[in-house]
Amino acid sequence: MKEKTIKPCRGDHQSETTVKSVDIRSGDRNNGFEILSNFCSGIVHEMRNPLSSIMITLQAFERKMTNDPNYHELASLALSQAERLEKILAQLLDYGHCQDRNTSPILFSELAKHSVSIHEKPASGKRISIEVTDKTGGLPFPADPRRIRICLDNLLSNAIHFTPEKGTIRISGECTENTVVISVEDGGEGFSEEERDRLFQPFYTTRDEALGLGLPIVKNIVENHGGAISARNIPGGGAFFSFSLPIE
């Protein structure tokens, strides 16, 4: 095991914490990840086509049953569950391919704008405000745009889930000498010591109807970019997730 530390992106009043992680260069870890990655990819390959056929059929039933409220409701419910399965398969695919990387320059401002826009509906449903602070000075950094979007999207999705109504979520980006640091701060209750030790463990989750791959996907993508991720509680409540990526 080794320890990685990321300095806080916000005020000095917040204490610095360290998250333990397994060295990604470890042969055992790489071999284990490859096995799980192939397993996830195989499941997605075998299930995606049948699921697509099921969804098309359910969509047709839903349209056909418009005049029958009871059956229309059943068709809508079945379709929503099929869509949930589709999202699970997408997560499995992301986990299986999170070591793939196509690098190009990214701007934090564009990254944050994209993530906030696709989470606008669930955030507004809980009357949550999202504040974005850009301290990067418009400096682009090299990374895979799609993969890094997945990272911020997963962190923001978690933040919205755990932040109570009328709460505030803060997203920030800041450049240090050789890295860009991106953080998400929620307004929830934080996590216990036991939960912190398992946050990045595949298939571990405290969310209902969640697969438990969101944070492991983020961790694997970030580390595959040569970066590091940390998580800590904020004094007074809330959780603070931060990941750093090399600029050069």
MIRO-81873 format. One record per atom (N, C-alpha, C): residue in three letters; y, x, z. Coordinates in steps of 0.02 Angstrom, whole numbers, padded with zeros to 5 digits, always signed. Example, Ala and Ser with C-alpha at 12.3 -4.5 7.8 and 13.67 -1.06 7.14 Angstrom:
! MIRO-81873
Ala-00284+00660+00390/Ala-00225+00615+00390/Ala-00165+00660+00390/Ser-00112+00642+00354/Ser-00053+00684+00357/Ser+00002+00645+00394/
***
This chain:
! MIRO-81873
Met-00060+00042+00000/Met+00000+00000+00000/Met+00062+00043+00000/Lys+00116+00018-00029/Lys+00179+00053-00026/Lys+00234+00004-00011/Glu+00291+00029+00010/Glu+00346-00014+00028/Glu+00402-00005-00023/Lys+00433-00061-00041/Lys+00490-00060-00086/Lys+00548-00095-00052/Thr+00607-00067-00058/Thr+00665-00096-00026/Thr+00719-00108-00078/Ile+00749-00167-00077/Ile+00806-00182-00119/Ile+00865-00197-00075/Lys+00920-00164-00086/Lys+00979-00176-00045/Lys+01007-00245-00060/Pro+01034-00279-00009/Pro+01060-00346-00020/Pro+01114-00347-00074/Cys+01114-00400-00114/Cys+01165-00408-00166/Cys+01228-00441-00139/Arg+01222-00471-00079/Arg+01279-00506-00051/Arg+01307-00466+00008/Gly+01341-00500+00053/Gly+01379-00467+00105/Gly+01339-00420+00149/Asp+01374-00371+00180/Asp+01341-00322+00222/Asp+01314-00352+00286/His+01335-00414+00302/His+01313-00445+00365/His+01239-00465+00361/Gln+01210-00465+00301/Gln+01141-00485+00294/Gln+01096-00424+00301/Ser+01045-00430+00342/Ser+01001-00374+00355/Ser+00955-00361+00296/Glu+00935-00298+00290/Glu+00891-00278+00235/Glu+00819-00281+00258/Thr+00776-00307+00217/Thr+00705-00310+00233/Thr+00664-00279+00178/Thr+00602-00265+00195/Thr+00558-00230+00148/Thr+00496-00273+00136/Val+00475-00276+00073/Val+00414-00312+00055/Val+00361-00263+00034/Lys+00302-00269+00064/Lys+00248-00225+00046/Lys+00214-00251-00017/Ser+00196-00206-00063/Ser+00162-00225-00123/Ser+00112-00171-00143/Val+00062-00191-00181/Val+00013-00143-00204/Val+00042-00106-00263/Asp+00030-00041-00267/Asp+00054+00000-00322/Asp+00025-00025-00387/Ile+00069-00042-00435/Ile+00045-00070-00498/Ile+00009-00017-00540/Arg+00015+00046-00521/Arg-00020+00098-00558/Arg-00091+00107-00532/Ser-00108+00071-00481/Ser-00175+00076-00453/Ser-00227+00052-00502/Gly-00279+00093-00513/Gly-00331+00074-00560/Gly-00366+00011-00541/Asp-00380+00002-00476/Asp-00415-00058-00453/Asp-00374-00120-00466/Arg-00308-00115-00453/Arg-00265-00174-00463/Arg-00261-00191-00537/Asn-00252-00140-00579/Asn-00247-00153-00651/Asn-00312-00184-00677/Asn-00369-00160-00653/Asn-00432-00188-00675/Asn-00440-00260-00652/Gly-00421-00273-00589/Gly-00424-00341-00564/Gly-00378-00388-00601/Phe-00317-00363-00616/Phe-00269-00405-00652/Phe-00295-00420-00722/Glu-00325-00371-00755/Glu-00350-00381-00823/Glu-00405-00434-00824/Ile-00449-00433-00773/Ile-00503-00483-00770/Ile-00473-00553-00761/Leu-00426-00559-00713/Leu-00395-00624-00700/Leu-00353-00647-00760/Ser-00319-00599-00792/Ser-00279-00615-00851/Ser-00322-00643-00907/Asn-00379-00611-00920/Asn-00424-00634-00973/Asn-00454-00702-00955/Phe-00467-00711-00890/Phe-00495-00775-00867/Phe-00444-00831-00879/Cys-00382-00820-00860/Cys-00329-00870-00869/Cys-00319-00886-00943/Ser-00316-00834-00985/Ser-00306-00844-01056/Ser-00363-00883-01087/Gly-00425-00869-01064/Gly-00483-00905-01090/Gly-00482-00978-01072/Ile-00462-00994-01010/Ile-00457-01064-00989/Ile-00406-01101-01032/Val-00348-01070-01041/Val-00295-01102-01081/Val-00319-01115-01152/His-00352-01066-01181/His-00376-01072-01250/His-00424-01131-01257/Glu-00469-01138-01209/Glu-00520-01190-01213/Glu-00493-01260-01198/Met-00440-01264-01158/Met-00415-01329-01135/Met-00355-01356-01174/Arg-00317-01312-01206/Arg-00254-01333-01236/Arg-00264-01383-01293/Asn-00311-01370-01339/Asn-00321-01416-01395/Asn-00347-01484-01373/Pro-00399-01488-01330/Pro-00420-01554-01306/Pro-00365-01591-01269/Leu-00325-01555-01230/Leu-00271-01587-01192/Leu-00218-01614-01240/Ser-00204-01578-01293/Ser-00155-01602-01342/Ser-00178-01668-01373/Ser-00243-01672-01389/Ser-00270-01734-01417/Ser-00265-01791-01368/Ile-00279-01777-01304/Ile-00274-01828-01252/Ile-00202-01853-01246/Met-00154-01807-01247/Met-00084-01827-01240/Met-00060-01869-01299/Ile-00081-01851-01359/Ile-00063-01890-01418/Ile-00090-01961-01413/Thr-00152-01966-01390/Thr-00184-02032-01382/Thr-00148-02074-01329/Leu-00132-02042-01273/Leu-00097-02077-01219/Leu-00027-02099-01240/Gln+00007-02057-01279/Gln+00073-02076-01304/Gln+00068-02138-01349/Ala+00015-02141-01390/Ala+00005-02199-01433/Ala-00010-02261-01392/Phe-00052-02254-01340/Phe-00066-02310-01296/Phe-00003-02335-01261/Glu+00038-02287-01239/Glu+00099-02306-01202/Glu+00145-02347-01247/Arg+00151-02327-01310/Arg+00193-02365-01357/Arg+00162-02433-01373/Lys+00096-02434-01378/Lys+00062-02496-01396/Lys+00064-02547-01341/Met+00066-02524-01279/Met+00062-02569-01221/Met+00130-02590-01194/Thr+00181-02585-01234/Thr+00249-02602-01212/Thr+00254-02673-01186/Asn+00217-02718-01217/Asn+00221-02789-01197/Asn+00175-02807-01139/Asp+00136-02759-01116/Asp+00092-02771-01058/Asp+00112-02723-01002/Pro+00153-02745-00955/Pro+00180-02700-00903/Pro+00127-02662-00864/Asn+00072-02695-00848/Asn+00020-02663-00808/Asn-00012-02605-00844/Tyr-00034-02617-00906/Tyr-00067-02564-00944/Tyr-00016-02511-00967/His+00045-02532-00978/His+00097-02484-00997/His+00110-02435-00939/Glu+00110-02461-00878/Glu+00120-02419-00820/Glu+00062-02370-00811/Leu+00000-02394-00822/Leu-00059-02351-00817/Leu-00057-02296-00869/Ala-00037-02314-00931/Ala-00033-02264-00984/Ala+00021-02212-00968/Ser+00077-02235-00941/Ser+00131-02188-00923/Ser+00109-02141-00868/Leu+00073-02168-00818/Leu+00048-02127-00764/Leu-00001-02074-00789/Ala-00048-02096-00832/Ala-00097-02049-00860/Ala-00062-01995-00901/Leu-00011-02015-00938/Leu+00026-01967-00980/Leu+00063-01916-00936/Ser+00092-01940-00881/Ser+00128-01894-00837/Ser+00081-01843-00806/Gln+00020-01864-00790/Gln-00029-01817-00763/Gln-00053-01767-00816/Ala-00059-01790-00878/Ala-00077-01745-00932/Ala-00022-01694-00944/Glu+00041-01716-00938/Glu+00097-01669-00946/Glu+00098-01618-00889/Arg+00077-01640-00830/Arg+00072-01593-00774/Arg+00018-01540-00788/Leu-00038-01562-00816/Leu-00090-01514-00835/Leu-00065-01465-00887/Glu-00024-01490-00933/Glu+00004-01446-00985/Glu+00049-01392-00953/Lys+00087-01411-00902/Lys+00129-01362-00868/Lys+00087-01311-00831/Ile+00032-01334-00802/Ile-00013-01288-00767/Ile-00042-01237-00817/Leu-00063-01261-00876/Leu-00089-01216-00927/Leu-00036-01166-00949/Ala+00026-01189-00954/Ala+00080-01144-00973/Ala+00089-01089-00921/Gln+00083-01107-00857/Gln+00088-01057-00804/Gln+00030-01007-00808/Leu-00030-01033-00820/Leu-00087-00989-00826/Leu-00078-00940-00884/Leu-00050-00966-00939/Leu-00038-00923-00997/Leu+00015-00871-00982/Asp+00068-00892-00947/Asp+00120-00844-00928/Asp+00091-00789-00883/Tyr+00047-00809-00837/Tyr+00017-00760-00792/Tyr-00028-00712-00831/Gly-00065-00740-00879/Gly-00110-00698-00917/Gly-00075-00650-00964/His-00013-00666-00983/His+00023-00624-01031/His+00087-00594-01002/Cys+00093-00593-00936/Cys+00156-00569-00907/Cys+00167-00494-00915/Gln+00116-00457-00937/Gln+00125-00386-00950/Gln+00147-00372-01021/Asp+00147-00424-01064/Asp+00174-00415-01131/Asp+00250-00409-01126/Arg+00280-00369-01170/Arg+00352-00358-01164/Arg+00383-00341-01232/Asn+00435-00378-01251/Asn+00475-00364-01310/Asn+00547-00355-01288/Thr+00568-00293-01282/Thr+00632-00277-01250/Thr+00691-00283-01298/Ser+00745-00311-01272/Ser+00809-00314-01307/Ser+00864-00322-01255/Pro+00927-00308-01272/Pro+00982-00313-01223/Pro+00992-00384-01199/Ile+01002-00392-01133/Ile+01015-00457-01102/Ile+01079-00455-01062/Leu+01116-00510-01063/Leu+01175-00518-01021/Leu+01157-00565-00963/Phe+01176-00545-00903/Phe+01161-00588-00845/Phe+01194-00656-00853/Ser+01255-00658-00879/Ser+01291-00721-00886/Ser+01253-00771-00929/Glu+01223-00747-00984/Glu+01184-00790-01028/Glu+01119-00812-00994/Leu+01088-00765-00958/Leu+01026-00780-00922/Leu+01037-00835-00871/Ala+01089-00828-00831/Ala+01104-00878-00779/Ala+01123-00945-00809/Lys+01163-00944-00862/Lys+01184-01006-00895/Lys+01124-01045-00920/His+01076-01010-00951/His+01016-01043-00977/His+00976-01074-00921/Ser+00965-01037-00867/Ser+00924-01061-00812/Ser+00957-01121-00778/Val+01021-01117-00766/Val+01056-01172-00733/Val+01053-01235-00776/Ser+01060-01227-00841/Ser+01062-01286-00886/Ser+00995-01323-00886/Ile+00939-01288-00885/Ile+00875-01322-00888/Ile+00854-01351-00819/His+00889-01330-00766/His+00875-01357-00700/His+00930-01404-00676/Glu+00974-01423-00721/Glu+01030-01465-00702/Glu+01007-01534-00677/Lys+00957-01562-00710/Lys+00934-01629-00691/Lys+00903-01631-00621/Pro+00854-01588-00605/Pro+00826-01590-00536/Pro+00876-01572-00483/Ala+00924-01527-00499/Ala+00974-01509-00450/Ala+01022-01567-00437/Ser+01044-01599-00490/Ser+01091-01656-00482/Ser+01057-01714-00448/Gly+00990-01721-00457/Gly+00954-01774-00424/Gly+00955-01768-00349/Lys+00963-01707-00324/Lys+00968-01696-00251/Lys+01040-01679-00231/Arg+01085-01686-00279/Arg+01157-01670-00268/Arg+01166-01599-00241/Ile+01128-01553-00271/Ile+01132-01483-00252/Ile+01181-01447-00298/Ser+01225-01408-00270/Ser+01271-01368-00310/Ser+01243-01298-00320/Ile+01251-01272-00380/Ile+01227-01204-00396/Ile+01287-01160-00413/Glu+01295-01108-00373/Glu+01351-01062-00383/Glu+01325-00997-00414/Val+01359-00975-00466/Val+01339-00913-00501/Val+01394-00861-00493/Thr+01375-00802-00470/Thr+01422-00747-00462/Thr+01399-00689-00506/Asp+01442-00669-00553/Asp+01425-00615-00599/Asp+01466-00553-00582/Lys+01432-00502-00555/Lys+01464-00439-00539/Lys+01438-00382-00583/Thr+01410-00401-00641/Thr+01382-00351-00686/Thr+01434-00320-00732/Gly+01493-00352-00734/Gly+01545-00326-00778/Gly+01528-00335-00852/Gly+01482-00381-00867/Gly+01463-00393-00936/Gly+01419-00338-00965/Leu+01389-00298-00921/Leu+01347-00242-00944/Leu+01277-00268-00962/Pro+01254-00260-01024/Pro+01187-00282-01042/Pro+01134-00236-01013/Phe+01075-00262-01003/Phe+01020-00221-00978/Phe+00958-00235-01021/Pro+00915-00184-01031/Pro+00856-00193-01075/Pro+00799-00227-01039/Ala+00774-00281-01068/Ala+00717-00317-01040/Ala+00693-00367-01092/Asp+00636-00398-01078/Asp+00611-00451-01120/Asp+00646-00516-01101/Pro+00688-00543-01145/Pro+00728-00603-01127/Pro+00685-00661-01103/Arg+00631-00676-01138/Arg+00589-00733-01119/Arg+00557-00722-01051/Arg+00533-00662-01038/Arg+00500-00648-00974/Arg+00549-00651-00916/Ile+00608-00624-00925/Ile+00657-00624-00871/Ile+00684-00694-00859/Arg+00688-00735-00912/Arg+00706-00805-00902/Arg+00654-00840-00859/Ile+00590-00825-00871/Ile+00537-00854-00830/Ile+00547-00836-00757/Cys+00565-00773-00744/Cys+00577-00750-00675/Cys+00631-00791-00642/Leu+00689-00796-00673/Leu+00744-00833-00643/Leu+00729-00907-00639/Asp+00696-00934-00690/Asp+00679-01005-00689/Asp+00632-01022-00631/Asn+00583-00979-00619/Asn+00536-00991-00564/Asn+00570-00987-00496/Leu+00614-00937-00488/Leu+00650-00930-00425/Leu+00698-00989-00413/Leu+00731-01011-00466/Leu+00777-01067-00459/Leu+00740-01132-00446/Ser+00683-01141-00479/Ser+00642-01201-00467/Ser+00621-01205-00394/Asn+00599-01149-00366/Asn+00580-01147-00295/Asn+00640-01163-00251/Ala+00698-01133-00268/Ala+00758-01144-00228/Ala+00778-01217-00226/Ile+00774-01251-00283/Ile+00791-01322-00286/Ile+00742-01363-00245/His+00679-01344-00248/His+00628-01382-00210/His+00640-01377-00135/Phe+00657-01318-00110/Phe+00663-01308-00038/Phe+00734-01320-00011/Thr+00783-01327-00054/Thr+00851-01341-00031/Thr+00859-01416-00020/Pro+00885-01437+00038/Pro+00893-01508+00051/Pro+00949-01539+00010/Glu+00953-01604+00011/Glu+01006-01639-00026/Glu+01075-01615-00005/Lys+01119-01610-00054/Lys+01188-01588-00045/Lys+01193-01515-00023/Gly+01139-01478-00033/Gly+01140-01408-00015/Gly+01169-01365-00071/Thr+01168-01300-00060/Thr+01197-01252-00108/Thr+01148-01196-00123/Ile+01143-01179-00187/Ile+01103-01123-00209/Ile+01150-01072-00241/Arg+01140-01009-00225/Arg+01183-00956-00252/Arg+01141-00908-00294/Ile+01163-00898-00356/Ile+01132-00850-00401/Ile+01182-00794-00413/Ser+01160-00732-00407/Ser+01207-00677-00419/Ser+01174-00621-00458/Gly+01216-00585-00494/Gly+01194-00526-00531/Gly+01243-00470-00518/Glu+01215-00411-00504/Glu+01258-00354-00487/Glu+01227-00290-00513/Cys+01268-00246-00539/Cys+01244-00181-00564/Cys+01256-00127-00512/Thr+01205-00087-00500/Thr+01213-00027-00460/Thr+01214+00033-00509/Glu+01200+00093-00485/Glu+01205+00151-00529/Glu+01157+00146-00589/Asn+01094+00131-00575/Asn+01044+00131-00629/Asn+01005+00066-00634/Thr+01026+00015-00598/Thr+00988-00048-00599/Thr+01035-00108-00601/Val+01006-00164-00623/Val+01039-00229-00615/Val+00998-00268-00564/Val+01032-00299-00517/Val+00998-00336-00464/Val+01016-00410-00471/Ile+00966-00451-00475/Ile+00975-00523-00484/Ile+00945-00558-00423/Ser+00982-00604-00393/Ser+00959-00636-00332/Ser+00970-00711-00333/Val+00928-00746-00295/Val+00933-00818-00287/Val+00929-00833-00213/Glu+00979-00867-00188/Glu+00982-00885-00117/Glu+00981-00961-00110/Asp+00933-00988-00073/Asp+00928-01060-00065/Asp+00955-01083+00003/Gly+00957-01148+00012/Gly+00982-01177+00075/Gly+00928-01209+00116/Gly+00866-01186+00107/Gly+00810-01215+00143/Gly+00801-01186+00213/Glu+00740-01189+00237/Glu+00725-01166+00305/Glu+00696-01096+00306/Gly+00688-01064+00248/Gly+00658-00998+00246/Gly+00582-01003+00252/Phe+00550-00947+00270/Phe+00477-00946+00273/Phe+00455-00907+00335/Ser+00394-00921+00357/Ser+00367-00887+00415/Ser+00343-00817+00396/Glu+00326-00777+00447/Glu+00300-00710+00434/Glu+00234-00714+00395/Glu+00193-00762+00414/Glu+00128-00771+00380/Glu+00139-00790+00307/Glu+00186-00834+00295/Glu+00200-00855+00226/Glu+00229-00796+00186/Arg+00271-00756+00217/Arg+00301-00700+00181/Arg+00248-00651+00156/Asp+00198-00640+00197/Asp+00145-00593+00178/Asp+00103-00618+00119/Arg+00107-00683+00106/Arg+00066-00712+00052/Arg+00107-00740-00006/Leu+00173-00730-00004/Leu+00217-00760-00054/Leu+00197-00744-00126/Phe+00177-00681-00137/Phe+00163-00659-00205/Phe+00088-00657-00220/Gln+00049-00690-00178/Gln-00023-00693-00188/Gln-00039-00749-00237/Pro-00078-00735-00290/Pro-00094-00788-00339/Pro-00129-00847-00307/Phe-00106-00907-00327/Phe-00135-00971-00307/Phe-00119-00989-00235/Tyr-00074-00953-00202/Tyr-00051-00974-00136/Tyr+00015-01012-00144/Thr+00019-01071-00114/Thr+00080-01111-00118/Thr+00087-01157-00058/Thr+00148-01173-00041/Thr+00162-01223+00011/Thr+00192-01286-00021/Arg+00195-01287-00087/Arg+00223-01345-00123/Arg+00167-01392-00145/Asp+00179-01456-00137/Asp+00131-01506-00161/Asp+00128-01503-00237/Glu+00069-01509-00264/Glu+00057-01512-00337/Glu+00082-01450-00373/Ala+00082-01394-00338/Ala+00100-01330-00370/Ala+00038-01286-00375/Leu+00036-01244-00426/Leu-00022-01203-00438/Leu-00021-01139-00397/Gly+00037-01115-00378/Gly+00042-01054-00339/Gly+00043-00991-00381/Leu+00070-00997-00442/Leu+00075-00939-00486/Leu+00147-00919-00501/Gly+00194-00960-00480/Gly+00264-00946-00496/Gly+00288-00878-00473/Leu+00282-00864-00408/Leu+00305-00800-00381/Leu+00261-00741-00404/Pro+00194-00748-00407/Pro+00154-00693-00434/Pro+00174-00675-00506/Ile+00191-00726-00547/Ile+00214-00712-00615/Ile+00278-00672-00613/Val+00325-00693-00571/Val+00388-00656-00565/Val+00375-00584-00545/Lys+00334-00574-00494/Lys+00319-00507-00469/Lys+00288-00463-00524/Asn+00240-00490-00560/Asn+00207-00450-00612/Asn+00254-00433-00669/Ile+00295-00481-00689/Ile+00344-00468-00743/Ile+00393-00414-00722/Val+00421-00422-00662/Val+00471-00374-00638/Val+00441-00304-00632/Glu+00382-00298-00604/Glu+00352-00233-00595/Glu+00332-00203-00662/Asn+00313-00245-00710/Asn+00297-00220-00776/Asn+00359-00193-00812/His+00417-00215-00791/His+00481-00189-00818/His+00503-00127-00779/Gly+00463-00104-00732/Gly+00483-00046-00692/Gly+00528-00064-00635/Gly+00531-00127-00617/Gly+00576-00150-00564/Gly+00538-00166-00500/Ala+00573-00199-00454/Ala+00545-00216-00389/Ala+00574-00283-00366/Ile+00538-00318-00324/Ile+00560-00383-00299/Ile+00554-00385-00223/Ser+00599-00419-00190/Ser+00595-00427-00118/Ser+00612-00499-00099/Ala+00592-00518-00038/Ala+00606-00584-00012/Ala+00621-00578+00062/Arg+00669-00616+00086/Arg+00687-00614+00157/Arg+00719-00679+00177/Asn+00719-00691+00242/Asn+00754-00749+00269/Asn+00828-00731+00282/Ile+00869-00782+00277/Ile+00941-00774+00290/Ile+00955-00799+00361/Pro+00991-00760+00400/Pro+01009-00784+00467/Pro+01045-00852+00463/Gly+01020-00900+00501/Gly+01050-00966+00499/Gly+01013-01014+00453/Gly+00965-00988+00414/Gly+00927-01032+00370/Gly+00932-01012+00297/Gly+00878-01023+00261/Gly+00877-01008+00190/Gly+00835-00947+00174/Ala+00815-00943+00111/Ala+00776-00886+00087/Ala+00815-00849+00033/Phe+00805-00784+00029/Phe+00842-00742-00018/Phe+00791-00701-00058/Phe+00786-00715-00123/Phe+00741-00677-00167/Phe+00784-00634-00213/Ser+00764-00572-00221/Ser+00804-00526-00261/Ser+00757-00479-00299/Phe+00772-00469-00363/Phe+00733-00421-00401/Phe+00780-00374-00439/Ser+00759-00312-00445/Ser+00799-00261-00479/Ser+00762-00237-00541/Leu+00801-00222-00593/Leu+00775-00196-00656/Leu+00814-00134-00676/Pro+00780-00083-00703/Pro+00817-00023-00724/Pro+00862-00038-00784/Ile+00920-00008-00784/Ile+00967-00016-00840/Ile+00950+00033-00896/Glu+00926+00092-00877/Glu+00911+00143-00927/Glu+00836+00152-00933/
***
